[in-house]
């Protein structure tokens, strides 16, 4: 089992910045990759950014150049630095940890942190 605890959401004006944090605990040695997803009202949950154990990153097109995902292995924490925020970034952001057990992907999720971009 992996437990994930997110923090850092809040209300920010358009053009502002926020940094989300996700602390992992439990069976962390089995994690292959971590990431951030988001879900806006009425929409499906979508991938925002991922980072593998090797440090490879992937971003959805709408956040490229504005968001940066990083990890601190010593703290078992993943971050999402969000700059130049837009109203369309408003959503609940969820941290994800993916393990592979007997060749089957197993996902763990945090409780979510709300980000609201509004003037």
C-alpha positions in Angstrom: 0.0 0.0 0.0 1.1 3.5 -0.7 -0.3 6.6 1.1 -0.2 10.0 -0.6 -0.9 13.3 1.0 -1.2 16.5 -1.1 -0.8 20.1 0.0 -0.4 23.5 -1.5 -3.7 24.2 -3.2 -5.6 27.4 -2.9 -6.9 30.5 -4.5 -4.7 32.5 -6.9 -5.2 35.2 -9.4 -4.6 34.6 -13.1 -0.9 34.8 -13.9 0.0 33.7 -10.4 1.9 30.7 -9.1 1.3 27.8 -6.8 3.4 24.8 -5.8 1.7 21.5 -4.9 3.4 18.9 -2.8 2.7 15.2 -2.5 4.3 13.1 0.3 4.4 9.4 -0.2 4.6 6.7 2.5 4.2 3.0 2.8 5.5 0.7 0.0 7.4 3.5 -1.7 10.2 1.3 -3.0 7.8 -0.3 -5.4 6.8 3.0 -7.0 7.7 3.2 -10.7 6.4 6.7 -11.4 4.4 9.5 -9.8 2.3 12.2 -11.3 -0.4 14.8 -11.0 -3.9 14.6 -12.4 -6.7 17.1 -12.2 -10.5 17.1 -12.5 -12.6 20.1 -13.2 -16.3 20.2 -12.4 -18.2 18.2 -15.1 -15.0 16.9 -16.6 -13.1 13.6 -16.5 -9.9 13.3 -14.6 -7.0 14.2 -16.8 -3.2 13.7 -16.7 -1.2 16.9 -16.0 2.3 15.6 -15.5 4.3 12.5 -14.6 7.8 11.7 -13.5 9.5 8.3 -13.5 12.0 6.9 -11.1 14.6 7.7 -13.7 13.6 11.4 -13.8 11.8 11.3 -17.2 8.9 13.8 -17.3 5.8 14.1 -19.4 3.3 16.9 -19.6 -0.1 17.5 -21.1 0.1 20.0 -23.9 -1.9 22.7 -22.1 0.6 23.0 -19.3 3.9 22.7 -21.2 6.2 25.6 -20.4 4.1 26.7 -17.4 4.2 23.7 -15.0 7.2 21.7 -13.8 7.1 18.4 -12.0 10.0 17.4 -9.8 10.8 15.0 -7.0 12.9 14.9 -3.9 13.7 11.2 -3.3 15.2 11.9 0.2 11.8 13.3 1.3 9.7 10.9 -0.8 7.9 13.9 -2.2 6.8 15.0 -5.6 6.2 18.7 -6.5 4.2 20.5 -9.1 5.3 24.1 -9.7 2.6 25.9 -11.5 3.3 29.3 -13.1 1.3 31.6 -15.3 -1.9 30.1 -14.0 -5.1 30.5 -16.0 -8.7 30.2 -15.0 -8.9 26.9 -17.0 -6.4 25.4 -14.6 -9.0 25.5 -11.9 -9.6 21.9 -10.7 -9.0 19.5 -7.9 -5.5 18.2 -8.3 -4.7 14.6 -7.4 -1.4 12.9 -6.8 -0.8 9.5 -8.3 1.7 6.8 -7.6 2.0 3.8 -10.0 3.4 0.5 -9.0 3.7 -2.6 -11.1 2.9 -5.8 -9.3 3.1 -9.1 -11.2 3.1 -7.0 -14.4 -0.1 -5.4 -13.4 -0.2 -1.6 -12.9 -1.5 -0.6 -9.5 -2.4 3.1 -8.9 -2.7 4.9 -5.6 -4.3 8.3 -5.2 -4.2 11.1 -2.8 -7.3 12.9 -1.5 -6.9 15.9 -3.8 -6.1 19.5 -3.3 -8.3 22.3 -4.8 -6.7 24.9 -7.1 -8.9 27.9 -8.0 -7.6 30.5 -10.4 -9.8 33.6 -10.3 -9.6 37.3 -10.0 
